[in-house]
Amino acid sequence: MEGTRDGKVRALLYDVTTVLLLTFGGVLFVVGWLVGAYLLLASRRWRPWEKALGLLVWPLGVLWVYVVPLVLFNCETVVVDGTPFRTTCPAHAEWLTPTVMGAAFAIEVLVMIVLLLRPRRRG
């Protein structure tokens, strides 16, 4: 069935749906990610290491969307007479937070690309 045009379209739709649910399904109260994880684990189109990588997509997404900004936005600076007197911000927060967010996002995009291209090579 997968050799036919309909089978290839269905396989592509399955792959795209799985990857999108894994990546963005966590926004839907984790239910979307769980469905994507089930689709990924139930499929024979990906190897075990690709499945393990795919299961990490959402936790990495949570890192760059929710956790990393907390480092930057939980900073508190006391200003006395217009000059900063005391701060709870780490000295590296200005460059580290955007760097970590960018790296986590890049890893997430890379995992999406790997998961979408790998079955195509075998198909």
Helices and strands as residue ranges (DSSP letters): H 5-24, G 25-27, H 31-42, H 48-55, H 57-62, I 63-67, H 68-73, E 77-80, E 83-87, H 93-122
